[in-house]
């Protein structure tokens, strides 16, 4: 106890892949080159090295998804996982903004509805176009409508009328309305 064994001095000759005493096992460098940074590890000979892959948000509307890789380590290894690039695509309408991640090269098309009820007695009609493009970078598409409508409800002793009227239009009531029973209404 308390006595240290004398160090073993040996010449290291790794030819043939064998390690001389006192080494228990050999390790090799494994380098992974994903899209953003290099990851390196020392792995024992014969062990399986696993790179889990993952998603990397670049913060500029671009996201990269790297594929997982696993190899049996028999020597130094340099791995480059395959990856897919995604771009953020936003569509802004008077009803709100939606966003989604789409794979690079995807053909995106959005056709707005011809009529959009805003839910507060206001509606929009006749959108200014569609969004259609090949996804090659982060994109934002803004949809506007040409015409604003308001819900109009007219209640008179002789009838009730309601419906959508365009902004700036004038709702006219007849100046004289004959009730048909010998009376009439005059405006």
C-alpha positions in Angstrom: 0.0 0.0 0.0 1.3 3.5 -0.5 4.1 2.1 -2.9 3.7 3.1 -6.5 4.5 0.5 -9.0 7.4 1.4 -11.3 6.3 2.8 -14.7 6.4 0.4 -17.6 8.5 1.7 -20.4 7.7 0.2 -23.8 8.4 1.2 -27.3 5.2 1.9 -29.1 4.9 0.2 -32.5 1.3 0.3 -33.7 2.0 -1.4 -37.0 -0.6 -4.1 -37.6 -3.1 -2.3 -35.5 -2.1 -3.8 -32.2 -1.3 -1.8 -29.1 1.6 -2.8 -26.9 1.2 -3.1 -23.1 0.3 -1.2 -21.0 -2.4 0.3 -23.3 -5.9 -1.2 -22.9 -7.4 0.1 -26.1 -6.9 2.4 -29.0 -9.0 5.5 -29.6 -9.5 7.4 -32.9 -10.6 10.9 -33.6 -14.1 11.2 -35.2 -15.0 14.6 -36.6 -18.5 15.5 -37.7 -19.0 18.5 -40.0 -22.6 19.5 -39.7 -23.7 22.7 -41.4 -22.8 25.0 -38.5 -20.0 23.7 -36.3 -17.5 20.9 -36.1 -18.0 18.3 -33.4 -15.1 16.1 -32.5 -14.7 13.1 -30.2 -12.2 10.3 -29.4 -13.9 6.9 -29.8 -12.6 3.5 -28.9 -11.8 1.1 -31.8 -14.8 -1.1 -32.5 -17.4 1.1 -30.8 -20.3 2.5 -32.7 -20.3 6.3 -32.9 -23.7 8.0 -33.3 -24.3 11.5 -34.4 -28.0 12.2 -33.6 -28.5 14.9 -36.2 -30.8 17.8 -35.4 -32.3 21.0 -36.4 -30.4 24.3 -36.4 -32.3 27.6 -36.5 -30.0 30.2 -38.1 -32.1 33.1 -36.8 -32.6 34.7 -40.2 -35.6 32.7 -41.4 -33.5 29.7 -42.3 -33.5 26.4 -40.6 -31.3 23.4 -41.3 -32.1 19.8 -40.5 -29.1 17.4 -40.4 -29.6 13.6 -40.8 -28.3 11.3 -38.1 -25.2 9.1 -38.8 -23.7 6.1 -37.1 -20.5 4.2 -37.9 -18.4 1.4 -36.5 -15.1 3.1 -35.6 -12.1 1.3 -37.1 -9.8 4.3 -37.6 -10.0 8.1 -37.8 -13.2 9.3 -39.4 -14.6 12.5 -40.9 -18.3 12.6 -41.3 -20.5 15.1 -43.2 -24.2 14.5 -42.5 -26.7 15.3 -45.3 -29.0 18.1 -44.5 -32.2 19.8 -45.7 -32.6 23.6 -45.8 -36.0 25.1 -44.7 -37.1 28.7 -45.1 -39.8 30.5 -43.1 -42.7 31.7 -45.3 -45.2 34.2 -43.9 -48.6 35.2 -45.3 -50.1 38.4 -43.9 -53.7 39.2 -44.5 -56.2 41.5 -42.7 -57.3 38.4 -40.8 -53.8 37.8 -39.4 -50.4 36.4 -40.2 -49.5 32.7 -40.5 -46.0 31.3 -40.9 -44.6 27.9 -41.8 -41.3 26.3 -42.5 -41.0 25.0 -46.1 -38.3 22.9 -47.7 -36.0 24.7 -50.2 -37.3 24.2 -53.7 -41.0 23.7 -52.7 -43.5 25.5 -54.9 -45.7 27.6 -52.6 -49.1 29.0 -53.7 -51.7 30.8 -51.5 -55.0 32.0 -52.9 -56.8 34.3 -50.6 -60.6 33.9 -50.2 -62.6 36.3 -52.5 -64.6 37.4 -49.4 -63.2 37.8 -45.9 -65.6 38.5 -43.0 -63.7 40.2 -40.2 -66.5 39.4 -37.8 -67.3 42.9 -36.6 -69.8 44.1 -39.2 -66.9 44.6 -41.6 -65.8 42.5 -44.6 -63.3 42.6 -47.4 -63.8 41.7 -51.0 -61.6 41.3 -54.1 -58.1 40.4 -53.0 -55.2 42.1 -54.8 -53.7 38.8 -56.0 -52.2 35.5 -54.9 -48.8 34.5 -53.5 -47.0 32.0 -55.8 -43.3 31.3 -55.8 -40.5 28.7 -55.6 -39.1 28.7 -52.0 -35.5 29.8 -52.3 -35.2 32.2 -49.3 -37.3 33.4 -46.4 -40.3 35.2 -47.8 -43.3 37.3 -46.6 -46.4 37.7 -48.7 -48.9 40.5 -47.9 -52.4 40.2 -49.2 -54.6 43.3 -49.3 -58.2 43.7 -50.5 -59.6 46.3 -52.9 -63.0 46.8 -51.3 -64.2 47.2 -47.7 -67.9 46.3 -47.0 -70.1 47.1 -44.0 -73.1 45.2 -42.8 -76.2 47.5 -43.1 -79.5 46.8 -41.5 -82.5 49.0 -42.2 -85.7 48.5 -40.2 -88.8 50.5 -41.2 -92.5 50.0 -40.4 -93.0 48.6 -43.8 -90.0 46.2 -44.2 -86.6 45.1 -43.0 -83.6 45.0 -45.3 -80.0 44.0 -44.5 -76.9 43.1 -46.3 -73.4 44.1 -47.2 -72.8 47.6 -48.7 -69.5 48.9 -50.1 -67.6 51.6 -48.2 -68.8 55.0 -49.5 -72.0 53.7 -51.0 -75.3 55.4 -50.1 -78.3 53.4 -48.9 -81.5 55.0 -50.2 -85.0 54.5 -49.0 -87.9 55.3 -51.3 -89.2 58.8 -50.7 -92.7 57.5 -50.8 -93.8 54.0 -49.9 -97.4 53.0 -50.7 -98.6 50.5 -48.1 -101.4 49.3 -50.4 -104.1 49.7 -47.8 -104.9 53.3 -48.5 -101.9 54.7 -46.6 -98.4 55.6 -47.6 -95.2 56.6 -45.9 -93.5 59.8 -47.0 -89.8 60.5 -46.2 
